[in-house]
Amino acid sequence: MKPKKKIPKTFVSFLLASVLIWLLITLSKEYVTSIYFPINYSNISQNKLLLSAPVNELEIVVKTNGFKILRTRVNTKSITIKANALIKKKGTTHYLLVKNQKLRIQKQLPSGVVLEEIIKDTLFLDVGSLVTKKLPLKPNLKIKYHIGYDLSEEISVKPDSILVSGPENYISEIKNIELLPLELEGVKADFAKKAAIKIPKGIKNLKFETKEITISGKVEKFTEGTLDVRYTIINVPEGIVINTLSKEVQVTFIVGLSSFNKINKNSLQIECDYSMSESNNLGYLIPKLVYKPSEIKSYKIIPNKIDFLIQH
């Protein structure tokens, strides 16, 4: 077997030196080439917002030596583009002319790198108007009360409305802001629970005045009461007398324990409209509760039809 010939160290050193010299000569020469720079947008009007992601890089033709080209490509810094002079094209589509910012861009390039040309001198942006609107909050309640218990007052939502900022095309269409479902089981006492806003899907750049919403309710035990209440017959023509067997009806009602003693027969007002029975050819009167205290949750009138006789 023939012994391997060793490459002389002097030859290797000469080769490396030659490559280094060639590299230095090559990199010291001036070149014209294109480099992609990441871009940021500034000075967008406060009442405007980007509806979709804009172009995020810009191809620029530069002239400089090889050293600076290599350094710039390895450590590419972002370029800031001013977006305060947008020109509307159609709908939400706007554009800006980058060529008008050549001097500004040149100042952001590394020292010794000369801007020759901007390949794409028009940038398109999808921009919408930012509007603010006060919208009511819509709770989504799923509450099961303990047997015999219920709300004594209407549910309270605080705040009941909030300021919402977002794209004009969305904000102008919505009527309220929904809350996420609040589910409670076996409720028999007053409650106050935090509720979260239901963030609409696919809508970006929404800002809410607050996300701290409290839903509360007053709960008490309810009981049943019964009263005999005198009714009034209204809209009876002159010369006609309406006779009925009874002058009272029985009203069964549901009311909170705390208000039970406040309810008496004078708290209720019942009327029978003769003209309604006559126009519908009914042989009876229909008693209706025309006034009741707000504390009464529900009620039932017995009988719900009253026979009558006409006396001329």
C-alpha positions as CSV (number, residue, x, y, z in Angstrom):
1,M,0.0,0.0,0.0
2,K,1.3,3.4,-1.0
3,P,1.7,5.9,1.8
4,K,-0.7,8.9,1.6
5,K,1.0,12.1,0.6
6,K,0.7,14.9,3.1
7,I,-0.4,18.3,1.9
8,P,2.3,20.8,2.9
9,K,1.3,23.3,5.6
10,T,2.7,26.1,3.5
11,F,0.4,25.2,0.7
12,V,-2.7,25.3,3.0
13,S,-1.6,28.6,4.5
14,F,-1.1,30.0,1.0
15,L,-4.6,28.8,-0.1
16,L,-6.3,30.3,2.9
17,A,-4.5,33.6,2.4
18,S,-5.5,33.6,-1.2
19,V,-9.2,32.9,-0.4
20,L,-9.1,35.6,2.3
21,I,-7.6,38.2,-0.1
22,W,-10.2,37.3,-2.8
23,L,-13.0,37.6,-0.2
24,L,-11.8,41.0,0.9
25,I,-11.4,42.3,-2.6
26,T,-14.9,40.9,-3.5
27,L,-16.6,42.3,-0.5
28,S,-14.9,45.7,-0.8
29,K,-16.5,46.2,-4.3
30,E,-19.7,48.2,-4.7
31,Y,-22.9,46.3,-5.7
32,V,-26.5,47.1,-6.5
33,T,-28.9,44.6,-5.0
34,S,-32.3,44.3,-3.4
35,I,-32.9,43.6,0.3
36,Y,-36.2,43.0,2.0
37,F,-36.8,45.2,5.1
38,P,-39.5,44.5,7.7
39,I,-41.8,47.6,8.1
40,N,-43.8,49.2,10.8
41,Y,-46.6,51.7,10.3
42,S,-46.8,54.9,12.4
43,N,-49.0,58.0,12.7
44,I,-52.3,56.2,11.9
45,S,-55.1,58.6,12.8
46,Q,-56.6,57.9,16.3
47,N,-60.0,57.4,14.8
48,K,-58.8,54.8,12.3
49,L,-57.7,51.2,12.7
50,L,-56.3,48.5,10.6
51,L,-59.0,45.9,9.8
52,S,-56.5,43.3,8.5
53,A,-52.8,42.7,8.6
54,P,-51.0,45.0,6.1
55,V,-47.9,44.2,4.0
56,N,-45.1,43.7,6.5
57,E,-42.0,44.0,4.4
58,L,-40.6,46.2,1.7
59,E,-38.1,45.3,-1.1
60,I,-35.6,48.0,-1.6
61,V,-32.8,48.2,-4.2
62,V,-29.6,49.6,-2.5
63,K,-26.1,50.4,-3.6
64,T,-23.2,49.7,-1.2
65,N,-20.2,47.5,-0.8
66,G,-20.3,43.8,-0.1
67,F,-19.4,44.1,3.6
68,K,-22.4,46.3,4.3
69,I,-24.8,44.2,2.2
70,L,-23.7,41.1,4.2
71,R,-24.1,43.0,7.5
72,T,-27.5,44.4,6.6
73,R,-28.9,41.1,5.5
74,V,-27.7,39.4,8.7
75,N,-29.0,42.1,11.0
76,T,-32.0,43.7,9.1
77,K,-33.6,46.5,11.0
78,S,-37.2,47.5,10.6
79,I,-38.2,50.6,8.6
80,T,-41.0,52.8,9.9
81,I,-43.5,54.0,7.3
82,K,-45.8,57.0,8.1
83,A,-49.4,56.2,7.4
84,N,-50.9,59.6,8.1
85,A,-51.5,60.5,4.5
86,L,-53.7,57.6,3.4
87,I,-55.6,57.9,0.2
88,K,-59.0,56.2,0.0
89,K,-59.5,53.9,-3.0
90,K,-62.8,52.0,-2.4
91,G,-64.7,51.0,0.7
92,T,-62.2,50.4,3.4
93,T,-59.2,50.1,1.0
94,H,-56.7,52.9,1.3
95,Y,-53.2,53.3,-0.1
96,L,-50.1,55.3,0.5
97,L,-47.2,56.3,-1.9
98,V,-43.9,55.1,-0.4
99,K,-42.0,57.1,-3.0
100,N,-43.0,60.2,-1.1
101,Q,-41.1,59.0,1.9
102,K,-37.8,58.1,0.1
103,L,-35.8,60.6,2.1
104,R,-37.2,59.4,5.4
105,I,-36.5,55.7,4.4
106,Q,-32.9,56.6,3.4
107,K,-32.3,58.1,6.9
108,Q,-33.3,54.7,8.4
109,L,-30.9,52.7,6.3
110,P,-27.4,51.8,7.7
111,S,-24.7,54.3,7.1
112,G,-23.2,54.0,3.6
113,V,-26.2,52.1,2.2
114,V,-27.7,54.2,-0.6
115,L,-31.4,53.8,-1.6
116,E,-31.7,53.3,-5.4
117,E,-35.2,52.2,-5.9
118,I,-38.3,51.0,-4.0
119,I,-39.7,48.0,-5.9
120,K,-43.3,48.4,-4.7
121,D,-43.9,52.1,-4.2
122,T,-47.6,51.7,-3.4
123,L,-48.8,50.0,-0.2
124,F,-52.5,49.1,0.3
125,L,-54.1,49.0,3.7
126,D,-57.5,47.9,4.9
127,V,-58.5,50.7,7.2
128,G,-61.8,51.4,9.0
129,S,-63.2,54.1,11.1
130,L,-63.0,53.7,14.9
131,V,-66.3,54.7,16.5
132,T,-67.6,54.6,20.1
133,K,-71.1,53.8,21.1
134,K,-72.9,53.2,24.4
135,L,-74.6,49.8,24.2
136,P,-76.9,48.1,26.8
137,L,-75.8,44.8,28.3
138,K,-77.9,41.7,27.7
139,P,-77.7,39.1,30.4
140,N,-78.1,35.4,29.7
141,L,-79.5,34.0,32.9
142,K,-80.3,30.3,33.7
143,I,-81.5,30.4,37.2
144,K,-83.4,27.6,39.1
145,Y,-84.9,28.8,42.4
146,H,-85.5,26.6,45.4
147,I,-89.1,25.5,45.7
148,G,-91.2,28.4,47.0
149,Y,-88.6,31.0,46.2
150,D,-88.4,33.6,43.5
151,L,-87.2,37.1,42.6
152,S,-88.8,39.9,44.6
153,E,-87.5,42.6,42.3
154,E,-86.2,42.7,38.8
155,I,-82.6,41.5,38.1
156,S,-80.0,44.3,38.4
157,V,-77.2,44.6,35.9
158,K,-74.4,47.0,36.9
159,P,-73.4,48.8,34.8
160,D,-76.4,48.3,32.6
161,S,-74.6,49.7,29.5
162,I,-71.0,50.4,28.6
163,L,-69.1,52.4,25.9
164,V,-67.7,50.1,23.2
165,S,-65.2,51.2,20.6
166,G,-64.5,49.3,17.4
167,P,-64.9,49.2,13.6
168,E,-67.7,51.5,12.4
169,N,-69.2,48.8,10.1
170,Y,-69.7,46.5,13.2
171,I,-70.6,49.0,15.9
172,S,-73.3,50.7,13.8
173,E,-75.1,47.3,13.3
174,I,-75.2,45.9,16.9
175,K,-77.9,46.9,19.4
176,N,-76.5,45.4,22.6
177,I,-73.6,43.5,24.1
178,E,-74.4,39.9,25.2
179,L,-73.0,38.5,28.4
180,L,-71.9,34.9,28.9
181,P,-74.4,32.5,30.5
182,L,-74.8,32.7,34.2
183,E,-76.2,29.5,35.7
184,L,-77.4,29.2,39.3
185,E,-79.1,26.2,41.0
186,G,-81.3,26.0,44.1
187,V,-81.3,29.7,44.7
188,K,-83.1,30.9,47.9
189,A,-81.1,33.9,48.9
190,D,-80.0,37.3,47.5
191,F,-77.1,36.9,45.0
192,A,-74.5,39.1,43.3
193,K,-72.3,37.4,40.7
194,K,-69.7,38.6,38.2
195,A,-70.6,38.2,34.6
196,A,-68.3,38.2,31.6
197,I,-68.8,39.9,28.2
198,K,-69.3,37.6,25.3
199,I,-66.6,38.6,22.9
200,P,-67.9,38.5,19.3
201,K,-66.0,36.0,17.1
202,G,-64.1,37.4,14.1
203,I,-64.3,41.0,15.2
204,K,-60.9,42.5,16.1
205,N,-60.0,45.8,17.7
206,L,-62.9,46.0,20.0
207,K,-62.4,47.9,23.2
208,F,-64.8,47.9,26.2
209,E,-65.1,50.6,28.8
210,T,-65.1,47.9,31.4
211,K,-65.4,44.1,31.6
212,E,-66.4,44.1,35.3
213,I,-70.2,43.4,35.2
214,T,-72.2,42.4,38.3
215,I,-75.6,40.7,38.1
216,S,-77.6,40.7,41.3
217,G,-81.0,39.7,42.5
218,K,-83.2,39.9,45.6
219,V,-84.8,36.6,46.4
220,E,-87.4,35.7,49.0
221,K,-89.9,33.1,49.9
222,F,-93.3,33.5,48.2
223,T,-96.7,32.5,49.5
224,E,-100.3,32.3,48.2
225,G,-103.1,34.6,49.2
226,T,-106.8,34.8,48.3
227,L,-109.1,37.9,48.4
228,D,-112.7,38.5,47.4
229,V,-112.6,41.7,45.3
230,R,-115.5,43.8,44.1
231,Y,-115.5,44.5,40.4
232,T,-116.7,47.5,38.3
233,I,-118.6,47.2,35.0
234,I,-117.6,50.0,32.6
235,N,-118.8,51.3,29.2
236,V,-122.4,50.6,29.9
237,P,-124.7,52.7,27.6
238,E,-127.3,55.1,29.2
239,G,-130.6,53.5,29.9
240,I,-129.2,50.0,30.4
241,V,-128.7,48.3,33.8
242,I,-126.4,45.2,34.0
243,N,-127.4,42.7,36.7
244,T,-125.0,39.9,37.8
245,L,-125.5,37.2,40.4
246,S,-122.4,38.2,42.3
247,K,-120.7,41.5,42.7
248,E,-117.3,40.1,43.6
249,V,-114.7,37.7,42.2
250,Q,-112.0,35.7,44.0
251,V,-108.4,36.6,43.3
252,T,-105.7,34.2,44.1
253,F,-102.2,35.7,44.0
254,I,-98.6,34.9,44.7
255,V,-96.6,37.4,46.8
256,G,-93.4,37.6,48.8
257,L,-93.8,36.9,52.5
258,S,-92.4,40.4,53.4
259,S,-95.3,42.0,51.4
260,F,-98.1,39.6,52.2
261,N,-99.7,41.9,54.9
262,K,-99.6,44.9,52.6
263,I,-102.1,43.3,50.2
264,N,-105.8,43.7,50.8
265,K,-109.0,44.0,48.6
266,N,-108.4,47.7,48.2
267,S,-105.0,47.0,46.6
268,L,-106.7,45.4,43.6
269,Q,-108.9,47.0,40.9
270,I,-111.0,44.8,38.6
271,E,-113.1,45.9,35.7
272,C,-115.5,44.2,33.3
273,D,-115.8,46.0,29.9
274,Y,-119.4,45.7,28.7
275,S,-118.6,47.2,25.3
276,M,-116.0,44.5,24.6
277,S,-118.5,41.8,25.4
278,E,-121.2,43.4,23.2
279,S,-118.9,44.0,20.2
280,N,-117.8,40.3,20.4
281,N,-121.4,39.0,20.9
282,L,-120.4,37.5,24.2
283,G,-123.2,36.5,26.7
284,Y,-120.9,37.1,29.6
285,L,-118.4,39.6,31.1
286,I,-114.7,39.0,31.4
287,P,-113.1,40.4,34.6
288,K,-109.7,41.9,34.2
289,L,-107.2,43.1,36.8
290,V,-106.4,46.6,35.7
291,Y,-104.3,47.5,38.8
292,K,-102.2,45.5,41.2
293,P,-99.2,46.2,43.4
294,S,-95.9,45.4,41.8
295,E,-95.1,42.9,44.7
296,I,-97.7,40.5,43.3
297,K,-95.9,37.9,41.2
298,S,-98.8,36.2,39.5
299,Y,-102.6,36.0,40.0
300,K,-105.7,34.1,38.9
301,I,-109.3,35.4,38.8
302,I,-112.2,33.0,39.6
303,P,-114.5,32.9,37.8
304,N,-113.0,34.2,34.6
305,K,-116.5,34.6,33.1
306,I,-119.5,36.4,34.7
307,D,-123.0,35.8,33.4
308,F,-125.2,38.9,33.3
309,L,-128.7,40.1,32.5
310,I,-129.7,43.3,30.8
311,Q,-132.4,45.5,32.3
312,H,-133.7,48.3,30.2
